[in-house]
Amino acid sequence: MPTPTLAPPGRLPLELPVRPLPELSWLESHLSYAPIKALLPLPILAAVAYPLWWFFRDTWRELDMEAARYRAERAARGEVDYRPAACFVIVAAVLTMQEYFGSRSFYDEVLRESLLRLAETHPTLKVQKYDELFGYAWWSCARFIGYVLIPLPLWKILFPRDSLLDMGLRLRGFFEHIWVYALCLAIVLPLMLLVSTQPDFGSYYPFYKGASRSWVDFLSWEAMYWLQFFSLELFFRGWMVGALRRTLGSAAIFAMALPYCMIHYGKPYFEAHGAVVAGVVLGSLAMRTRSIYAGFLVHITVAVGMDLLSLYKRAALPVAFWSPG
């Protein structure tokens, strides 16, 4: 095939170099075929369904029995439990606020200008250098506000007899189930390696593109990322499942998995499907251990692993502790 040329008027044609496309592995070439990529998650979900049921069947049965007794007692007293209605309305409101006011685009469009004006009198802020990091700082803080500071106090006002500590914040039960954390990692890490073969993986992680500039940038980003994950775990696996389990039983886990999957839209395709499994596994794990800490540890382990793996594959790991300038 001839080399493409560009011939401006009155000038000799200029040869443009043709860069060869990167070679794809056998797995990458087959997963890039649209019908296979679109349908592949379905047999995978079907394959993991039975192992999940087998591993968590006792936990689900216990939740269903507790919920049946609870509903029978409420019905005998002629009472209505408004917890599911209140929970779903709060979830819808919080996720909507996050979408419109908790994103980096809100920082870009609304907050950055104020921060730049503040930096004129406080040059130590270094907005130009850390502009992207400030955007993610807002994103992380918005998640903490929306996932923790709004639903938990509001729930205590609506249902003062409910203990917030019972929504996954107790350490009791976590350490005796630490082996479940190791088992989850043994399952998740191979899936993480599969996701890393996707062409969009290297360009997607880390979210903060300045993470490779220095270890300070990388660790600052990870601290924000961890705060976001803790808030997320407390919201979905702690508060939401805890608010629904007495009425819905094990169905509370699957009800939580739906919005949890949807907040992953926009991420790589297989990761969005993986959120379905992750939601069920982490929700069941939280109910089995009665704490969110195992799920939080799984989340941050995978998150840091994804970031490091992406940087390593691009030969972009930080080499300096601090970025001057």
Secondary structure as the mmCIF struct_conf table of DSSP 4:
data_model
#
loop_
_struct_conf.conf_type_id
_struct_conf.id
_struct_conf.beg_label_comp_id
_struct_conf.beg_label_asym_id
_struct_conf.beg_label_seq_id
_struct_conf.end_label_comp_id
_struct_conf.end_label_asym_id
_struct_conf.end_label_seq_id
HELX_LH_PP_P HELX_LH_PP_P1 PRO A 2 PRO A 4
STRN STRN1 THR A 5 LEU A 6
TURN_TY1_P TURN_TY1_P1 PRO A 9 GLY A 10
BEND BEND1 ARG A 11 ARG A 11
STRN STRN2 LEU A 14 GLU A 15
HELX_LH_PP_P HELX_LH_PP_P2 LEU A 16 PRO A 17
HELX_LH_PP_P HELX_LH_PP_P3 ARG A 19 SER A 25
HELX_RH_AL_P HELX_RH_AL_P1 TRP A 26 LEU A 31
TURN_TY1_P TURN_TY1_P2 SER A 32 SER A 32
BEND BEND2 TYR A 33 TYR A 33
HELX_RH_AL_P HELX_RH_AL_P2 ALA A 34 LEU A 39
TURN_TY1_P TURN_TY1_P3 LEU A 40 LEU A 40
HELX_RH_AL_P HELX_RH_AL_P3 PRO A 41 ALA A 76
TURN_TY1_P TURN_TY1_P4 ARG A 77 GLY A 78
HELX_RH_AL_P HELX_RH_AL_P4 ARG A 83 PHE A 101
BEND BEND3 GLY A 102 SER A 103
HELX_RH_AL_P HELX_RH_AL_P5 ARG A 104 PHE A 106
HELX_RH_PI_P HELX_RH_PI_P1 TYR A 107 LEU A 111
HELX_RH_AL_P HELX_RH_AL_P6 ARG A 112 THR A 121
HELX_RH_3T_P HELX_RH_3T_P1 PRO A 123 LEU A 125
HELX_RH_AL_P HELX_RH_AL_P7 VAL A 127 PHE A 144
HELX_RH_PI_P HELX_RH_PI_P2 ILE A 145 LEU A 149
TURN_TY1_P TURN_TY1_P5 ILE A 150 ILE A 150
HELX_RH_AL_P HELX_RH_AL_P8 PRO A 151 LEU A 158
TURN_TY1_P TURN_TY1_P6 PRO A 160 ARG A 161
BEND BEND4 ASP A 162 ASP A 162
HELX_RH_3T_P HELX_RH_3T_P2 LEU A 164 ASP A 166
TURN_TY1_P TURN_TY1_P7 MET A 167 GLY A 168
STRN STRN3 LEU A 169 LEU A 169
TURN_TY1_P TURN_TY1_P8 ARG A 172 PHE A 174
HELX_RH_3T_P HELX_RH_3T_P3 PHE A 175 HIS A 177
HELX_RH_AL_P HELX_RH_AL_P9 ILE A 178 VAL A 195
TURN_TY1_P TURN_TY1_P9 SER A 196 THR A 197
BEND BEND5 GLN A 198 GLN A 198
TURN_TY1_P TURN_TY1_P10 PRO A 199 ASP A 200
HELX_RH_AL_P HELX_RH_AL_P10 PHE A 201 TYR A 204
BEND BEND6 TYR A 205 TYR A 208
HELX_RH_3T_P HELX_RH_3T_P4 LYS A 209 SER A 212
TURN_TY1_P TURN_TY1_P11 ARG A 213 ARG A 213
HELX_RH_AL_P HELX_RH_AL_P11 TRP A 215 GLU A 233
HELX_RH_PI_P HELX_RH_PI_P3 LEU A 234 MET A 240
HELX_RH_AL_P HELX_RH_AL_P12 VAL A 241 LEU A 248
TURN_TY1_P TURN_TY1_P12 GLY A 249 SER A 250
HELX_RH_AL_P HELX_RH_AL_P13 ALA A 251 MET A 262
TURN_TY1_P TURN_TY1_P13 ILE A 263 GLY A 266
BEND BEND7 LYS A 267 LYS A 267
HELX_RH_AL_P HELX_RH_AL_P14 TYR A 269 THR A 289
TURN_TY1_P TURN_TY1_P14 ARG A 290 ARG A 290
STRN STRN4 SER A 291 SER A 291
BEND BEND8 ILE A 292 ILE A 292
HELX_RH_AL_P HELX_RH_AL_P15 TYR A 293 LYS A 313
TURN_TY1_P TURN_TY1_P15 ARG A 314 ALA A 315
BEND BEND9 PHE A 321 TRP A 322
#
